[in-house]
Amino acid sequence: MNLVSLGWTPFFESAWKELNPPADCLPGRVAVVHRDLCSVVTEKGEFDTRVSGKFRRAAGAKSTFPTVGDWAVVSFSEAKDQLKLHALLPRFSRFSRKVPGDTTVEQILASNIDTAFLVTSLDMDFSPRRIERYLTTVYDSGAKPVILLTKPDLNPQAETLKAEMEAAVPTVPVFLINGLTGKGLKALKPHLPKGKTAVLLGSSGVGKSALLNCLLGDEYQDTGEVREKDSKGRHITTHREMFLLPGGAWVIDNPGLREFQLWDSGEGVEEVFDDIEALASDCKFRDCAHGTEPGCAVKKAVEKGTIDAARWASFEKLRKERAFLEKRVRQKAAMPTKKKVKEHPSTFKDE
């Protein structure tokens, strides 16, 4: 396996040259991350890999530690069958969320991804609002979104729901996929070119593992039943892992996401709700908050039904959540710290 087939691009080649690691180091891609051990794929094969002591001491922030999809600078340890990780190359894209709970910390779910498959099932789990939330983060991540509606056999309105989703996000491809029979799978081929990386994202029970098994052509991932009363699934997938598909593309599988809070404060909200943003330019006041101001084109459209009231409420919720997060991040940044954390710490020799 060569570097290009692993996802190596001129972006990483340039970063490698700028970092200028020692001659005994080689690049590798992080395929699995456990607590103290990674699995890294290189041109020489796949190896268990430990983070060097200096890297660990210099990193500090959780987001600077290896995540699945990262490119790393590694070297062989004295044991020769295990690698040591010294540095991470810059990430050209990353899919992040705020860690569950009240702590304002970034959790990176996958990095260096080209396509994000947003998976939702057409049973009781179906929620356009959740898809809008995922889309906001995908646009901020730098990856391209694709929406997959699974279990179409369980909903007689599958085609109607697909059309409604396509109308809500006209620039995003939407596909009906049956993860058990493989029906609709061929439509994904253009989105899985050789050497590119995709990630599967969605809540528990939507059929990500069944879909991955279809893509792999094997029963690699366990699948489980969902509860009939609420269509909730058990966490069959327990860790993130990168898989090589028969066609040469890579797919990162994720455990189901029970909670998904925004992290990045970019323009993802505006991209997802570009129809609302377009109407805002017709408001009487340039700084219209779309509340009680007279001449608000957005409020008028909601009252007329041109904009769905639930979609408008979702837009408002995400905007407020993003503003609150930005405030928390600024407050945290203003707090005195004992150690300056580097974005990508690099250490090539332990003390």
C-alpha positions in Angstrom: 0.0 0.0 0.0 1.4 3.4 -1.0 0.8 6.8 0.6 -1.6 8.0 -2.1 -3.9 5.0 -1.6 -3.9 5.9 2.1 -5.1 9.5 1.4 -1.8 11.3 1.0 -2.1 14.6 -0.9 0.1 17.5 -1.8 -1.3 19.2 1.4 0.4 16.6 3.6 3.5 16.4 1.4 4.0 20.1 2.0 3.4 19.8 5.7 5.9 16.9 6.0 8.6 18.9 4.2 8.0 21.9 6.5 8.2 19.8 9.6 11.4 18.1 8.3 11.4 15.1 10.6 14.5 12.9 11.0 15.4 10.4 8.3 14.3 7.4 10.4 10.7 8.7 10.6 7.9 7.8 8.2 4.3 9.0 7.7 1.4 6.8 8.8 -2.4 7.2 9.1 -4.2 6.6 12.4 -6.8 3.9 11.9 -7.9 3.1 15.5 -7.4 4.9 18.8 -7.6 3.2 22.1 -6.7 4.9 25.4 -3.0 4.3 25.4 -2.5 2.7 22.0 -3.2 3.6 18.3 -3.2 1.5 15.2 -1.3 3.2 12.5 -1.2 2.2 8.8 2.0 2.9 6.9 3.5 1.8 3.5 5.3 -1.0 5.5 2.0 -2.3 7.1 -0.2 -1.7 10.1 1.4 -1.4 13.5 0.5 -0.8 17.2 1.7 2.6 18.1 2.4 4.4 21.3 2.5 8.2 21.7 5.9 9.4 22.7 6.4 10.8 26.2 7.5 14.2 24.9 4.4 14.4 22.6 2.1 13.6 25.5 3.7 16.2 27.8 3.6 18.9 25.1 0.1 18.3 23.9 -2.2 19.0 26.9 -5.5 19.8 25.1 -7.6 16.7 24.1 -8.0 17.9 20.6 -4.2 17.8 20.0 -4.0 14.1 20.6 -4.3 11.5 17.8 -7.8 10.9 16.4 -8.9 8.5 13.6 -8.0 9.8 10.2 -4.9 11.8 11.4 -1.6 11.6 9.6 1.2 11.1 12.0 5.0 11.1 12.1 6.2 7.8 13.5 9.3 5.7 13.8 10.0 2.1 14.8 10.6 1.5 18.5 13.3 -0.8 19.8 11.0 -3.7 19.6 10.7 -3.2 15.8 7.1 -4.5 15.8 5.7 -1.4 17.3 5.8 2.3 16.3 6.3 5.5 18.3 4.2 8.5 17.4 6.2 11.8 17.6 3.9 14.4 15.8 0.7 15.0 13.9 0.5 16.7 10.6 -2.0 19.6 10.3 -5.6 18.5 9.6 -7.2 19.7 6.4 -10.6 18.9 7.8 -12.1 17.7 11.0 -15.5 16.8 12.3 -15.9 18.1 15.9 -18.5 18.5 18.6 -18.5 19.9 22.1 -18.0 17.1 24.6 -21.3 16.1 26.3 -22.2 17.9 29.4 -21.3 21.4 30.6 -17.5 21.4 29.9 -16.5 23.6 27.0 -14.0 21.3 25.3 -13.7 20.1 21.7 -14.0 16.5 20.8 -12.8 15.5 17.3 -14.7 12.6 16.0 -12.8 12.2 12.7 -10.1 14.1 10.8 -9.0 14.5 7.2 -12.3 13.5 5.8 -13.6 14.3 2.3 -17.2 13.2 2.6 -19.5 13.0 5.6 -22.4 10.5 5.3 -25.2 11.7 7.5 -27.2 8.6 8.3 -30.7 8.6 9.6 -33.4 5.9 9.4 -37.0 6.4 8.2 -38.5 4.8 11.3 -39.3 6.7 14.4 -35.7 8.1 14.6 -36.3 10.3 11.5 -35.6 13.9 12.3 -34.9 16.7 9.8 -33.9 18.9 12.7 -31.1 16.5 13.7 -29.9 16.4 10.1 -29.7 20.2 10.0 -27.6 20.1 13.2 -25.2 17.6 11.6 -25.0 19.6 8.4 -24.0 22.8 10.3 -21.0 21.0 11.6 -20.1 19.3 8.3 -20.0 22.6 6.5 -17.7 24.0 9.2 -15.5 20.9 9.0 -14.5 21.3 5.4 -16.0 18.0 4.2 -18.8 17.5 1.7 -22.1 16.2 3.1 -24.3 13.4 1.8 -27.5 12.4 3.4 -28.4 8.7 3.6 -32.0 7.7 4.6 -31.9 4.1 5.7 -34.7 1.5 6.4 -36.9 2.8 3.6 -38.8 -0.5 3.7 -40.2 0.5 7.1 -41.9 3.7 5.9 -44.4 3.8 3.0 -43.7 7.5 2.7 -40.0 7.0 2.0 -40.0 8.7 -1.4 -42.0 11.6 -0.1 -39.6 12.2 2.8 -36.7 12.0 0.5 -38.2 14.6 -1.7 -38.9 16.9 1.3 -35.3 16.5 2.4 -34.0 17.3 -1.1 -36.2 20.4 -1.1 -34.9 21.6 2.3 -31.2 21.1 1.3 -31.1 21.3 -2.5 -27.3 21.3 -2.8 -26.9 18.1 -0.7 -27.2 14.7 -2.3 -29.9 12.5 -0.6 -30.2 8.7 -1.1 -32.5 5.9 0.0 -30.3 3.0 1.2 -31.3 -0.4 2.5 -28.3 -1.6 4.6 -29.6 -5.2 4.8 -30.2 -5.8 1.1 -27.8 -3.3 -0.4 -30.4 -1.6 -2.5 -29.3 1.9 -3.5 -25.7 1.3 -2.6 -24.4 1.8 -6.2 -25.4 5.4 -6.0 -22.7 6.0 -3.4 -19.9 4.9 -5.7 -19.1 8.4 -7.0 -18.8 9.7 -3.4 -16.2 7.0 -2.5 -13.3 7.4 -5.0 -10.1 5.6 -4.4 -7.8 7.2 -1.8 -10.5 9.4 -0.4 -12.0 9.2 3.1 -15.7 9.2 4.2 -17.2 9.1 7.7 -20.5 7.6 8.9 -22.4 9.8 11.4 -25.7 9.2 13.0 -27.4 8.1 16.2 -27.6 4.6 17.5 -29.9 2.2 15.6 -30.0 4.0 12.2 -28.1 1.2 10.5 -24.5 2.5 10.2 -23.0 -0.9 10.9 -25.3 -2.7 8.5 -24.4 -0.1 5.8 -20.7 -0.6 6.5 -21.0 -4.4 6.2 -22.6 -3.8 2.8 -19.8 -1.5 1.7 -17.2 -4.0 2.9 -19.0 -7.0 1.4 -18.7 -8.8 4.7 -20.3 -9.1 8.2 -17.5 -7.3 9.9 -19.4 -5.1 12.3 -22.0 -6.5 14.6 -25.6 -5.2 14.2 -28.3 -5.0 16.7 -32.1 -4.6 17.0 -33.7 -1.3 17.9 -36.5 -0.9 20.5 -39.9 -0.9 18.9 -41.4 1.9 21.1 -38.9 4.6 20.2 -36.6 3.1 17.5 -33.5 3.6 19.7 -30.6 1.3 19.2 -27.8 -0.1 21.4 -24.2 1.1 20.9 -23.0 -1.9 18.9 -20.0 0.1 17.5 -17.9 0.9 20.6 -15.0 2.7 19.1 -14.0 4.7 16.0 -12.2 2.8 13.3 -11.1 3.4 9.7 -11.9 0.7 7.1 -10.5 0.1 3.6 -13.3 -0.6 1.1 -12.9 -3.0 -1.9 -12.8 0.0 -4.3 -9.9 1.7 -2.4 -11.9 4.4 -0.5 -11.7 4.6 3.3 -14.6 4.8 5.7 -14.5 5.9 9.3 -17.2 4.3 11.4 -18.4 6.0 14.6 -20.4 4.9 17.7 -24.0 6.3 17.7 -24.2 9.9 18.8 -26.7 10.4 21.6 -25.8 14.0 22.2 -24.5 16.4 19.6 -23.7 20.0 20.6 -22.1 22.4 18.2 -18.4 23.3 18.5 -17.1 25.2 15.5 -18.3 28.8 15.3 -18.0 29.2 11.6 -20.6 29.9 9.0 -22.2 26.5 8.9 -25.6 27.7 10.2 -25.9 30.2 7.4 -25.0 27.6 4.8 -27.6 25.1 6.0 -30.3 27.9 6.2 -29.3 29.8 3.1 -32.9 30.3 2.2 -33.5 32.2 5.4 -30.3 34.2 5.0 -31.4 35.2 1.5 -34.7 36.5 2.8 -32.9 38.4 5.6 -31.5 40.8 3.0 -35.0 42.0 2.3 -35.6 43.0 5.9 -36.3 46.7 6.5 -33.4 47.0 9.0 -29.9 45.7 8.2 -29.4 44.5 11.7 -32.8 42.9 12.0 -32.9 40.2 14.6 -36.1 38.7 13.1 -38.0 39.3 16.3 -40.5 42.2 16.8 -38.9 44.6 14.3 -41.3 46.0 11.7 -40.7 45.1 8.1 -39.0 41.7 8.8 -39.1 39.7 5.6 -38.2 36.5 7.5 -41.1 36.7 10.0 -43.4 37.5 7.2 -42.3 34.4 5.3 -42.8 32.2 8.4 -46.3 33.6 8.9 -47.2 32.9 5.2 -45.8 29.4 5.4 -43.1 30.1 2.8 -40.6 29.1 5.5 -41.5 26.1 7.6 -42.1 27.2 11.2 -40.1 24.2 12.6 -37.2 25.0 10.2 -37.2 28.6 11.4 -37.2 27.4 15.1 -34.3 25.1 14.3 -32.4 28.0 12.7 -33.0 30.2 15.8 -32.0 27.5 18.2 -28.7 26.8 16.4 -27.9 30.5 16.1 -28.4 31.0 19.8 -26.4 27.9 20.7 -23.5 29.0 18.5 -23.5 32.5 20.1 -23.5 30.9 23.6 -20.6 28.7 22.6 -18.6 31.5 21.2 -19.1 33.4 24.5 -18.0 30.4 26.5 -14.9 29.9 24.3 -13.9 33.5 24.7 -14.3 33.4 28.4 -12.2 30.2 28.6 -9.5 31.8 26.4 -9.3 34.8 28.6 -8.5 32.7 31.7 -4.8 32.5 32.7 -3.1 29.3 31.8 0.1 27.8 33.1 1.1 26.2 29.8 0.7 27.3 26.2 -0.7 24.4 24.2 0.5 23.9 20.6 -2.0 23.0 18.0 0.2 20.2 16.7 3.1 19.4 19.1 6.1 17.7 17.5 8.8 15.9 19.4 11.2 13.5 17.7 13.3 12.3 20.6 12.4 11.5 24.2 14.4 12.9 27.0 
